Amino acid sequence: MILKGSQRGNGQNLAAHLLNVSDNEHVRLHELRGFVSEDLHGAFHEVEAISRGTRCRQYLFSLSLSLRDFQHQHTAAGSRGAA
């Protein structure tokens, strides 16, 4: 499993990227909590509005997960164990 984290601003671009099903293999918003908005774009608007009251320019943290190798190894190990 590969994890890649980054700080960033411009939440609307990040929301569009995260929800872009043509570039991402699998897109699912698991949970959105603590916001008035019920969608990702609206929630990121709220976070951006809060950040304007501070000097923070990179107000978001994103984490990318690459599970391909991890899933393949896990499936292969499970197959050997069942045999």
N, CA, C and O atoms as a GROMACS GRO file, in nm:
protein
  332
    1MET      N    1   0.085  -0.116   0.000
    1MET     CA    2   0.000   0.000   0.000
    1MET      C    3   0.090   0.123   0.000
    1MET      O    4   0.186   0.130   0.077
    2ILE      N    5   0.059   0.218  -0.086
    2ILE     CA    6   0.136   0.342  -0.096
    2ILE      C    7   0.047   0.456  -0.052
    2ILE      O    8  -0.065   0.472  -0.101
    3LEU      N    9   0.097   0.538   0.041
    3LEU     CA   10   0.025   0.655   0.090
    3LEU      C   11   0.100   0.780   0.047
    3LEU      O   12   0.223   0.786   0.060
    4LYS      N   13   0.027   0.879  -0.005
    4LYS     CA   14   0.089   1.005  -0.044
    4LYS      C   15   0.002   1.118   0.008
    4LYS      O   16  -0.114   1.131  -0.032
    5GLY      N   17   0.057   1.200   0.097
    5GLY     CA   18  -0.018   1.311   0.155
    5GLY      C   19   0.035   1.444   0.106
    5GLY      O   20   0.153   1.457   0.074
    6SER      N   21  -0.053   1.544   0.100
    6SER     CA   22  -0.011   1.678   0.060
    6SER      C   23  -0.104   1.783   0.117
    6SER      O   24  -0.224   1.761   0.134
    7GLN      N   25  -0.046   1.900   0.148
    7GLN     CA   26  -0.124   2.015   0.189
    7GLN      C   27  -0.161   2.093   0.064
    7GLN      O   28  -0.084   2.097  -0.032
    8ARG      N   29  -0.278   2.154   0.065
    8ARG     CA   30  -0.319   2.230  -0.053
    8ARG      C   31  -0.428   2.329  -0.020
    8ARG      O   32  -0.496   2.319   0.082
    9GLY      N   33  -0.443   2.424  -0.108
    9GLY     CA   34  -0.553   2.519  -0.106
    9GLY      C   35  -0.643   2.488  -0.224
    9GLY      O   36  -0.638   2.377  -0.278
   10ASN      N   37  -0.724   2.582  -0.264
   10ASN     CA   38  -0.813   2.568  -0.380
   10ASN      C   39  -0.896   2.440  -0.372
   10ASN      O   40  -0.879   2.347  -0.450
   11GLY      N   41  -0.985   2.439  -0.276
   11GLY     CA   42  -1.069   2.323  -0.251
   11GLY      C   43  -1.159   2.283  -0.365
   11GLY      O   44  -1.192   2.166  -0.380
   12GLN      N   45  -1.201   2.380  -0.447
   12GLN     CA   46  -1.290   2.346  -0.558
   12GLN      C   47  -1.220   2.261  -0.663
   12GLN      O   48  -1.280   2.169  -0.719
   13ASN      N   49  -1.093   2.291  -0.688
   13ASN     CA   50  -1.018   2.206  -0.781
   13ASN      C   51  -0.998   2.066  -0.723
   13ASN      O   52  -1.008   1.967  -0.796
   14LEU      N   53  -0.970   2.058  -0.594
   14LEU     CA   54  -0.952   1.927  -0.531
   14LEU      C   55  -1.082   1.848  -0.532
   14LEU      O   56  -1.081   1.728  -0.560
   15ALA      N   57  -1.194   1.913  -0.503
   15ALA     CA   58  -1.323   1.844  -0.505
   15ALA      C   59  -1.353   1.790  -0.645
   15ALA      O   60  -1.397   1.676  -0.660
   16ALA      N   61  -1.329   1.873  -0.747
   16ALA     CA   62  -1.353   1.828  -0.885
   16ALA      C   63  -1.263   1.710  -0.920
   16ALA      O   64  -1.308   1.614  -0.983
   17HIS      N   65  -1.137   1.716  -0.878
   17HIS     CA   66  -1.044   1.605  -0.905
   17HIS      C   67  -1.088   1.477  -0.832
   17HIS      O   68  -1.087   1.369  -0.891
   18LEU      N   69  -1.124   1.490  -0.706
   18LEU     CA   70  -1.161   1.372  -0.629
   18LEU      C   71  -1.286   1.303  -0.682
   18LEU      O   72  -1.298   1.181  -0.676
   19LEU      N   73  -1.379   1.382  -0.735
   19LEU     CA   74  -1.505   1.326  -0.784
   19LEU      C   75  -1.502   1.292  -0.932
   19LEU      O   76  -1.605   1.252  -0.988
   20ASN      N   77  -1.388   1.308  -0.998
   20ASN     CA   78  -1.375   1.284  -1.141
   20ASN      C   79  -1.361   1.134  -1.168
   20ASN      O   80  -1.255   1.076  -1.147
   21VAL      N   81  -1.468   1.073  -1.214
   21VAL     CA   82  -1.467   0.928  -1.235
   21VAL      C   83  -1.389   0.886  -1.359
   21VAL      O   84  -1.353   0.769  -1.372
   22SER      N   85  -1.362   0.979  -1.451
   22SER     CA   86  -1.286   0.940  -1.570
   22SER      C   87  -1.136   0.927  -1.539
   22SER      O   88  -1.068   0.850  -1.606
   23ASP      N   89  -1.085   1.001  -1.441
   23ASP     CA   90  -0.943   0.992  -1.405
   23ASP      C   91  -0.917   0.897  -1.288
   23ASP      O   92  -0.806   0.845  -1.275
   24ASN      N   93  -1.016   0.874  -1.206
   24ASN     CA   94  -1.000   0.791  -1.088
   24ASN      C   95  -1.069   0.657  -1.109
   24ASN      O   96  -1.180   0.650  -1.160
   25GLU      N   97  -1.002   0.552  -1.070
   25GLU     CA   98  -1.055   0.417  -1.090
   25GLU      C   99  -1.181   0.393  -1.009
   25GLU      O  100  -1.275   0.328  -1.055
   26HIS      N  101  -1.183   0.444  -0.887
   26HIS     CA  102  -1.297   0.420  -0.798
   26HIS      C  103  -1.320   0.546  -0.716
   26HIS      O  104  -1.229   0.595  -0.649
   27VAL      N  105  -1.441   0.599  -0.720
   27VAL     CA  106  -1.474   0.719  -0.644
   27VAL      C  107  -1.593   0.690  -0.554
   27VAL      O  108  -1.699   0.647  -0.600
   28ARG      N  109  -1.573   0.714  -0.423
   28ARG     CA  110  -1.683   0.698  -0.329
   28ARG      C  111  -1.659   0.793  -0.213
   28ARG      O  112  -1.554   0.790  -0.149
   29LEU      N  113  -1.757   0.876  -0.185
   29LEU     CA  114  -1.751   0.964  -0.069
   29LEU      C  115  -1.808   0.885   0.048
   29LEU      O  116  -1.929   0.863   0.056
   30HIS      N  117  -1.721   0.844   0.137
   30HIS     CA  118  -1.761   0.756   0.247
   30HIS      C  119  -1.842   0.831   0.352
   30HIS      O  120  -1.947   0.784   0.395
   31GLU      N  121  -1.793   0.947   0.394
   31GLU     CA  122  -1.862   1.021   0.500
   31GLU      C  123  -1.824   1.168   0.490
   31GLU      O  124  -1.710   1.202   0.460
   32LEU      N  125  -1.920   1.254   0.516
   32LEU     CA  126  -1.899   1.398   0.519
   32LEU      C  127  -1.966   1.448   0.645
   32LEU      O  128  -2.089   1.452   0.654
   33ARG      N  129  -1.886   1.485   0.744
   33ARG     CA  130  -1.940   1.519   0.875
   33ARG      C  131  -1.886   1.654   0.922
   33ARG      O  132  -1.770   1.687   0.895
   34GLY      N  133  -1.969   1.731   0.992
   34GLY     CA  134  -1.925   1.857   1.050
   34GLY      C  135  -1.943   1.977   0.959
   34GLY      O  136  -1.888   2.084   0.985
   35PHE      N  137  -2.020   1.961   0.852
   35PHE     CA  138  -2.044   2.069   0.758
   35PHE      C  139  -2.194   2.091   0.742
   35PHE      O  140  -2.273   2.000   0.764
   36VAL      N  141  -2.232   2.213   0.705
   36VAL     CA  142  -2.372   2.240   0.674
   36VAL      C  143  -2.406   2.175   0.541
   36VAL      O  144  -2.514   2.118   0.524
   37SER      N  145  -2.314   2.184   0.447
   37SER     CA  146  -2.335   2.128   0.313
   37SER      C  147  -2.337   1.976   0.318
   37SER      O  148  -2.275   1.914   0.404
   38GLU      N  149  -2.407   1.918   0.224
   38GLU     CA  150  -2.414   1.772   0.214
   38GLU      C  151  -2.334   1.717   0.096
   38GLU      O  152  -2.339   1.598   0.068
   39ASP      N  153  -2.261   1.805   0.026
   39ASP     CA  154  -2.177   1.758  -0.083
   39ASP      C  155  -2.034   1.811  -0.066
   39ASP      O  156  -2.011   1.904   0.010
   40LEU      N  157  -1.941   1.752  -0.138
   40LEU     CA  158  -1.800   1.783  -0.121
   40LEU      C  159  -1.767   1.926  -0.163
   40LEU      O  160  -1.690   1.994  -0.094
   41HIS      N  161  -1.823   1.972  -0.274
   41HIS     CA  162  -1.796   2.109  -0.319
   41HIS      C  163  -1.842   2.210  -0.214
   41HIS      O  164  -1.769   2.304  -0.182
   42GLY      N  165  -1.960   2.191  -0.161
   42GLY     CA  166  -2.012   2.282  -0.059
   42GLY      C  167  -1.928   2.279   0.068
   42GLY      O  168  -1.902   2.384   0.128
   43ALA      N  169  -1.887   2.161   0.110
   43ALA     CA  170  -1.804   2.148   0.230
   43ALA      C  171  -1.671   2.219   0.212
   43ALA      O  172  -1.622   2.285   0.303
   44PHE      N  173  -1.612   2.206   0.094
   44PHE     CA  174  -1.484   2.274   0.069
   44PHE      C  175  -1.502   2.425   0.060
   44PHE      O  176  -1.411   2.499   0.096
   45HIS      N  177  -1.618   2.472   0.014
   45HIS     CA  178  -1.648   2.616   0.018
   45HIS      C  179  -1.648   2.664   0.163
   45HIS      O  180  -1.595   2.771   0.193
   46GLU      N  181  -1.708   2.587   0.251
   46GLU     CA  182  -1.713   2.623   0.393
   46GLU      C  183  -1.572   2.631   0.452
   46GLU      O  184  -1.541   2.725   0.525
   47VAL      N  185  -1.489   2.533   0.422
   47VAL     CA  186  -1.352   2.532   0.474
   47VAL      C  187  -1.274   2.651   0.420
   47VAL      O  188  -1.197   2.714   0.493
   48GLU      N  189  -1.294   2.683   0.293
   48GLU     CA  190  -1.225   2.798   0.233
   48GLU      C  191  -1.269   2.928   0.301
   48GLU      O  192  -1.186   3.015   0.328
   49ALA      N  193  -1.398   2.941   0.329
   49ALA     CA  194  -1.449   3.061   0.396
   49ALA      C  195  -1.387   3.076   0.535
   49ALA      O  196  -1.351   3.187   0.576
   50ILE      N  197  -1.374   2.967   0.607
   50ILE     CA  198  -1.312   2.972   0.740
   50ILE      C  199  -1.165   3.011   0.729
   50ILE      O  200  -1.114   3.087   0.811
   51SER      N  201  -1.096   2.959   0.627
   51SER     CA  202  -0.953   2.987   0.612
   51SER      C  203  -0.927   3.134   0.580
   51SER      O  204  -0.819   3.185   0.608
   52ARG      N  205  -1.024   3.202   0.522
   52ARG     CA  206  -1.006   3.344   0.489
   52ARG      C  207  -0.989   3.430   0.614
   52ARG      O  208  -0.933   3.539   0.607
   53GLY      N  209  -1.036   3.382   0.727
   53GLY     CA  210  -1.020   3.455   0.853
   53GLY      C  211  -0.883   3.434   0.915
   53GLY      O  212  -0.854   3.489   1.021
   54THR      N  213  -0.799   3.355   0.852
   54THR     CA  214  -0.664   3.327   0.901
   54THR      C  215  -0.564   3.359   0.792
   54THR      O  216  -0.601   3.409   0.686
   55ARG      N  217  -0.439   3.333   0.817
   55ARG     CA  218  -0.336   3.351   0.714
   55ARG      C  219  -0.306   3.220   0.641
   55ARG      O  220  -0.212   3.212   0.562
   56CYS      N  221  -0.385   3.121   0.666
   56CYS     CA  222  -0.363   2.989   0.608
   56CYS      C  223  -0.394   2.991   0.458
   56CYS      O  224  -0.502   3.033   0.417
   57ARG      N  225  -0.299   2.945   0.378
   57ARG     CA  226  -0.322   2.935   0.233
   57ARG      C  227  -0.344   2.791   0.189
   57ARG      O  228  -0.413   2.766   0.090
   58GLN      N  229  -0.287   2.699   0.260
   58GLN     CA  230  -0.304   2.556   0.229
   58GLN      C  231  -0.387   2.495   0.341
   58GLN      O  232  -0.333   2.436   0.435
   59TYR      N  233  -0.516   2.509   0.330
   59TYR     CA  234  -0.608   2.477   0.438
   59TYR      C  235  -0.664   2.335   0.430
   59TYR      O  236  -0.745   2.296   0.514
   60LEU      N  237  -0.621   2.258   0.333
   60LEU     CA  238  -0.668   2.120   0.319
   60LEU      C  239  -0.549   2.024   0.323
   60LEU      O  240  -0.437   2.061   0.286
   61PHE      N  241  -0.575   1.903   0.367
   61PHE     CA  242  -0.475   1.796   0.360
   61PHE      C  243  -0.540   1.681   0.287
   61PHE      O  244  -0.648   1.634   0.325
   62SER      N  245  -0.476   1.635   0.182
   62SER     CA  246  -0.531   1.521   0.107
   62SER      C  247  -0.437   1.402   0.119
   62SER      O  248  -0.315   1.417   0.130
   63LEU      N  249  -0.495   1.285   0.116
   63LEU     CA  250  -0.420   1.161   0.126
   63LEU      C  251  -0.463   1.069   0.013
   63LEU      O  252  -0.581   1.035   0.001
   64SER      N  253  -0.368   1.029  -0.069
   64SER     CA  254  -0.395   0.936  -0.178
   64SER      C  255  -0.349   0.797  -0.136
   64SER      O  256  -0.241   0.780  -0.080
   65LEU      N  257  -0.433   0.699  -0.164
   65LEU     CA  258  -0.402   0.560  -0.131
   65LEU      C  259  -0.389   0.480  -0.260
   65LEU      O  260  -0.476   0.488  -0.347
   66SER      N  261  -0.284   0.404  -0.272
   66SER     CA  262  -0.269   0.312  -0.384
   66SER      C  263  -0.274   0.172  -0.326
   66SER      O  264  -0.180   0.127  -0.261
   67LEU      N  265  -0.384   0.102  -0.352
   67LEU     CA  266  -0.407  -0.029  -0.291
   67LEU      C  267  -0.380  -0.145  -0.386
   67LEU      O  268  -0.392  -0.260  -0.345
   68ARG      N  269  -0.346  -0.119  -0.510
   68ARG     CA  270  -0.332  -0.226  -0.609
   68ARG      C  271  -0.240  -0.337  -0.563
   68ARG      O  272  -0.280  -0.454  -0.558
   69ASP      N  273  -0.116  -0.304  -0.529
   69ASP     CA  274  -0.020  -0.407  -0.487
   69ASP      C  275  -0.066  -0.474  -0.359
   69ASP      O  276  -0.054  -0.596  -0.345
   70PHE      N  277  -0.119  -0.396  -0.264
   70PHE     CA  278  -0.166  -0.450  -0.137
   70PHE      C  279  -0.279  -0.549  -0.160
   70PHE      O  280  -0.278  -0.658  -0.103
   71GLN      N  281  -0.377  -0.513  -0.244
   71GLN     CA  282  -0.491  -0.601  -0.269
   71GLN      C  283  -0.445  -0.728  -0.340
   71GLN      O  284  -0.493  -0.837  -0.308
   72HIS      N  285  -0.353  -0.715  -0.434
   72HIS     CA  286  -0.304  -0.832  -0.506
   72HIS      C  287  -0.233  -0.929  -0.411
   72HIS      O  288  -0.257  -1.049  -0.416
   73GLN      N  289  -0.148  -0.877  -0.325
   73GLN     CA  290  -0.076  -0.962  -0.230
   73GLN      C  291  -0.173  -1.026  -0.132
   73GLN      O  292  -0.159  -1.144  -0.099
   74HIS      N  293  -0.271  -0.949  -0.085
   74HIS     CA  294  -0.368  -1.001   0.011
   74HIS      C  295  -0.451  -1.113  -0.053
   74HIS      O  296  -0.475  -1.216   0.010
   75THR      N  297  -0.494  -1.093  -0.178
   75THR     CA  298  -0.574  -1.194  -0.248
   75THR      C  299  -0.490  -1.320  -0.272
   75THR      O  300  -0.539  -1.431  -0.254
   76ALA      N  301  -0.366  -1.302  -0.313
   76ALA     CA  302  -0.279  -1.417  -0.339
   76ALA      C  303  -0.253  -1.496  -0.211
   76ALA      O  304  -0.255  -1.619  -0.212
   77ALA      N  305  -0.230  -1.427  -0.102
   77ALA     CA  306  -0.206  -1.495   0.026
   77ALA      C  307  -0.331  -1.570   0.071
   77ALA      O  308  -0.321  -1.681   0.123
   78GLY      N  309  -0.446  -1.510   0.050
   78GLY     CA  310  -0.571  -1.577   0.087
   78GLY      C  311  -0.596  -1.700   0.004
   78GLY      O  312  -0.647  -1.800   0.055
   79SER      N  313  -0.560  -1.696  -0.124
   79SER     CA  314  -0.577  -1.812  -0.212
   79SER      C  315  -0.486  -1.926  -0.170
   79SER      O  316  -0.527  -2.042  -0.171
   80ARG      N  317  -0.364  -1.894  -0.132
   80ARG     CA  318  -0.270  -1.999  -0.088
   80ARG      C  319  -0.317  -2.061   0.043
   80ARG      O  320  -0.304  -2.182   0.064
   81GLY      N  321  -0.371  -1.976   0.131
   81GLY     CA  322  -0.416  -2.027   0.260
   81GLY      C  323  -0.538  -2.117   0.248
   81GLY      O  324  -0.556  -2.207   0.330
   82ALA      N  325  -0.620  -2.095   0.147
   82ALA     CA  326  -0.742  -2.174   0.130
   82ALA      C  327  -0.714  -2.305   0.059
   82ALA      O  328  -0.796  -2.398   0.065
   83ALA      N  329  -0.600  -2.315  -0.009
   83ALA     CA  330  -0.571  -2.435  -0.088
   83ALA      C  331  -0.530  -2.552  -0.004
   83ALA      O  332  -0.502  -2.659  -0.058
   0.00000   0.00000   0.00000
